[in-house]
Amino acid sequence: MATDGTNLISLLEALLAPHRPGDELFPGVRWLSSSSEAGLRLALDVRGSVLHVELAPVDAVQRFAARSAHFAVSYRTGSGSAGRPLSDAEGMALCRALVPLLQRHEAEVLRTLRERAAAARSETEGQARIRHIEGGPLLSPAQWRTQRYYTLSHYVGCLIGCRFCYAQGPVGLVRHLEGSPEVRWGSYVDARRDAPARLAEEFATLPPGPVKFSPIVSDPYQAIERKLELTRACLQVFADHGAGFPPLLLTRSKLIARDVDLLAAIPDAYAGVSLTTVDDAVRQHFEPRAATVPERLQTLATLRAAGVHAFAIVQPQWPGPLDALADAIAANATSANLGVLESIEDAGPLLDAPGMVQARDRSWQAERKAALRQALLDRGVEVWDGELPPALCTSPGA
Ligand code: SF4
């Protein structure tokens, strides 16, 4: 069973094997894509309409449309769905129809997950638990609308530990499935020690395409990278064997500047630094274990000066002077990608603090994003949407 506990997408695909994204699961129902950004989700094309199906451990949710022995299956239609709206009866029927497919492999997939978790070597670094994982596929195909790419999750879990981080839900879900003890987000990380060797093997066999490092499940430059150098070793493989696989990295750490030599040597490497505000007191409030605002701006400037495509990502939107933020991005980055607060997670008390409460409001997030977008466009900054910069959307295989 080709499941890999560190890779949420491969878990979904192992559950539904031998089906793959693109396959017709039932007459008129095609599996479009998998995602792990807000839990384990499948997108299904139902005769031109899109239905999102969500899987969760059966003992972790109260309401669902159908269930197998281990998974609760629910569905979402509504915003973002294309085609005619699907009825509740159709959603329920599709969830029930998925149950026999899940039942074929769920026991085996979960047994493999748990065996791998039990066999993993663990160590502690100060307060942090590091688990060393090996085996299973590394690059996982992903799709956002028409943008196709691979994800590379050599770290899962993040020691920077932002309390609003929406990775903690899906990562915690997999830990729950594998029977791992519940521990605080920000106190653990799984590291794929075999990632560089595996990457070289997979480059030799997979069709080319852009590769996103650790999307949502981790930060490739959290503190443990200083010791393990897994991100650096993977970048070396990109430099040596990765023609046609442009990498895209995103971080809240200044450690990425250590690898500027390698990034500059890889054609079409994109390196992003998260810049959610220029007010460092606000940054300290929400992201206390991440790099300071001056450090992030210096990091962007270093990357850009070396000829790397250096982009800023502003997600979520935090309070702070908007024009100063747009000026800072225009001065230090070549493009920007903007997003909003996806979920509050553990950050409720932070958002209740004086001066911060506006950031809790969805419409404030949307309006701030729109205003920042305009401010950046006014300054000549390219602003892109989705998962990939436009130049990577035309890469081979994308
Ligand atoms: S740095 Fe990124 S991945 Fe890590 S906790 Fe913060 S938001 Fe999550």
Residues whose N, C-alpha, C, O or C-beta is under 5 A from the ligand:
A	BS01	SF4	C158 I160 G161 C162 C165 A167 I216 V217 S218 D219 R252
